[in-house]
Amino acid sequence: MNELEEGAELRLDFRKLAKVAAAGCDVVPVAVQNAETGDVILIAYANAEALSTAVARRTAVFWSTSRNALWVKGETSGETFELVEVRVNCEQNSLVYRVRPRRGGICHTKNRAGEPRNCYYRRLSFETGELENLDP
Protein backbone atom coordinates (compact mmCIF):
# COMPACT_ATOMS: atom_id res chain seq x y z
CA MET A 1 0.00 0.00 0.00
CA ASN A 2 1.24 3.48 -0.85
CA GLU A 3 0.75 5.30 2.47
CA LEU A 4 0.63 8.75 0.85
CA GLU A 5 -2.13 7.71 -1.57
CA GLU A 6 -4.10 5.32 0.66
CA GLY A 7 -3.24 6.22 4.26
CA ALA A 8 -5.31 8.10 6.80
CA GLU A 9 -2.57 10.58 7.80
CA LEU A 10 -2.76 14.10 6.33
CA ARG A 11 0.64 14.88 4.75
CA LEU A 12 0.16 17.92 2.54
CA ASP A 13 3.10 19.09 0.42
CA PHE A 14 3.08 22.77 1.33
CA ARG A 15 6.39 23.18 -0.54
CA LYS A 16 4.96 22.11 -3.94
CA LEU A 17 4.72 25.61 -5.40
CA ALA A 18 8.18 26.51 -4.10
CA LYS A 19 9.58 23.39 -5.80
CA VAL A 20 7.86 24.32 -9.07
CA ALA A 21 9.24 27.86 -8.86
CA ALA A 22 12.74 26.63 -8.01
CA ALA A 23 12.68 24.36 -11.07
CA GLY A 24 11.98 27.39 -13.25
CA CYS A 25 8.71 26.02 -14.60
CA ASP A 26 6.54 28.66 -16.26
CA VAL A 27 3.16 27.16 -15.43
CA VAL A 28 -0.29 28.03 -14.14
CA PRO A 29 -2.48 25.76 -11.99
CA VAL A 30 -5.32 23.98 -13.75
CA ALA A 31 -8.40 22.77 -11.88
CA VAL A 32 -9.98 19.89 -13.80
CA GLN A 33 -13.74 19.63 -13.47
CA ASN A 34 -16.17 17.03 -14.77
CA ALA A 35 -18.41 18.99 -17.15
CA GLU A 36 -21.40 16.74 -16.42
CA THR A 37 -21.28 16.45 -12.61
CA GLY A 38 -19.27 19.50 -11.54
CA ASP A 39 -16.92 17.25 -9.52
CA VAL A 40 -13.33 18.45 -9.22
CA ILE A 41 -11.24 15.62 -10.63
CA LEU A 42 -7.71 16.88 -10.08
CA ILE A 43 -5.38 19.87 -9.96
CA ALA A 44 -2.47 20.00 -12.40
CA TYR A 45 -0.29 22.57 -14.17
CA ALA A 46 -0.11 23.81 -17.74
CA ASN A 47 2.47 25.80 -19.64
CA ALA A 48 1.91 27.40 -23.05
CA GLU A 49 2.81 24.16 -24.88
CA ALA A 50 0.45 22.04 -22.77
CA LEU A 51 -2.43 24.46 -23.27
CA SER A 52 -1.98 24.72 -27.04
CA THR A 53 -1.64 20.92 -27.32
CA ALA A 54 -4.76 20.39 -25.20
CA VAL A 55 -6.80 22.76 -27.36
CA ALA A 56 -5.49 21.27 -30.61
CA ARG A 57 -6.18 17.68 -29.52
CA ARG A 58 -9.33 18.44 -27.48
CA THR A 59 -7.94 16.29 -24.69
CA ALA A 60 -6.48 17.08 -21.27
CA VAL A 61 -2.77 17.84 -21.56
CA PHE A 62 -0.63 19.26 -18.77
CA TRP A 63 2.96 20.03 -17.86
CA SER A 64 4.34 17.45 -15.43
CA THR A 65 6.35 19.38 -12.86
CA SER A 66 7.88 16.16 -11.51
CA ARG A 67 9.04 14.88 -14.93
CA ASN A 68 9.53 18.32 -16.48
CA ALA A 69 7.72 17.12 -19.60
CA LEU A 70 4.42 17.32 -21.45
CA TRP A 71 1.87 15.00 -19.82
CA VAL A 72 -1.09 13.70 -21.81
CA LYS A 73 -3.39 12.53 -19.03
CA GLY A 74 -4.23 8.86 -19.48
CA GLU A 75 -1.75 8.17 -22.26
CA THR A 76 -0.42 5.21 -20.25
CA SER A 77 -3.47 4.17 -18.20
CA GLY A 78 -6.15 4.79 -20.83
CA GLU A 79 -8.08 7.02 -18.40
CA THR A 80 -8.31 10.04 -20.69
CA PHE A 81 -10.85 12.79 -20.99
CA GLU A 82 -12.26 14.98 -23.68
CA LEU A 83 -11.59 18.69 -23.25
CA VAL A 84 -14.98 20.40 -23.45
CA GLU A 85 -14.06 23.94 -22.39
CA VAL A 86 -11.17 25.97 -20.99
CA ARG A 87 -11.94 28.81 -18.61
CA VAL A 88 -9.52 31.53 -17.50
CA ASN A 89 -9.74 33.42 -14.20
CA CYS A 90 -9.88 37.23 -14.00
CA GLU A 91 -6.16 37.64 -13.27
CA GLN A 92 -5.19 35.14 -15.99
CA ASN A 93 -3.08 33.10 -13.59
CA SER A 94 -5.09 29.87 -13.46
CA LEU A 95 -7.32 27.74 -15.67
CA VAL A 96 -10.26 25.39 -15.36
CA TYR A 97 -10.43 22.51 -17.82
CA ARG A 98 -14.02 21.31 -18.04
CA VAL A 99 -13.78 17.73 -19.23
CA ARG A 100 -15.77 14.61 -19.98
CA PRO A 101 -14.08 11.36 -18.86
CA ARG A 102 -13.92 8.94 -21.77
CA ARG A 103 -14.25 5.92 -19.46
CA GLY A 104 -14.75 5.58 -15.72
CA GLY A 105 -12.65 7.60 -13.30
CA ILE A 106 -9.43 9.41 -13.96
CA CYS A 107 -6.94 8.91 -11.10
CA HIS A 108 -3.94 6.60 -11.39
CA THR A 109 -5.08 5.06 -8.09
CA LYS A 110 -7.76 2.38 -8.04
CA ASN A 111 -10.39 1.40 -5.47
CA ARG A 112 -10.67 -2.14 -4.06
CA ALA A 113 -12.70 -3.20 -7.08
CA GLY A 114 -9.80 -2.16 -9.32
CA GLU A 115 -11.72 0.77 -10.81
CA PRO A 116 -10.12 4.19 -11.33
CA ARG A 117 -11.56 6.98 -9.24
CA ASN A 118 -11.41 10.78 -9.14
CA CYS A 119 -8.28 12.11 -7.41
CA TYR A 120 -10.36 13.69 -4.62
CA TYR A 121 -11.43 10.39 -3.04
CA ARG A 122 -10.57 11.28 0.57
CA ARG A 123 -11.94 13.92 2.92
CA LEU A 124 -10.50 15.35 6.10
CA SER A 125 -12.41 14.43 9.24
CA PHE A 126 -12.93 17.55 11.33
CA GLU A 127 -13.25 15.40 14.45
CA THR A 128 -10.14 13.21 14.13
CA GLY A 129 -7.93 15.09 11.66
CA GLU A 130 -7.57 11.87 9.68
CA LEU A 131 -8.40 11.23 6.06
CA GLU A 132 -11.53 9.22 5.30
CA ASN A 133 -11.54 7.23 2.06
CA LEU A 134 -14.83 7.84 0.22
CA ASP A 135 -14.11 5.30 -2.53
CA PRO A 136 -12.16 2.43 -0.97
Buried (B, 14 or more C-beta within 10 A) or exposed (E): EEEEEEBEEEEEEEEEEEEBEEEEBEBBBBBBBBBEEEEBBBBBBBBEEBBEBBEEEEBBBBBBBEEEEBBBBBEEEEBBBBBBEBEEEEEEEBBBBBBEBEEEBBBBBBBEEEEBBBBBBBEEEEEEEEBEBEBE
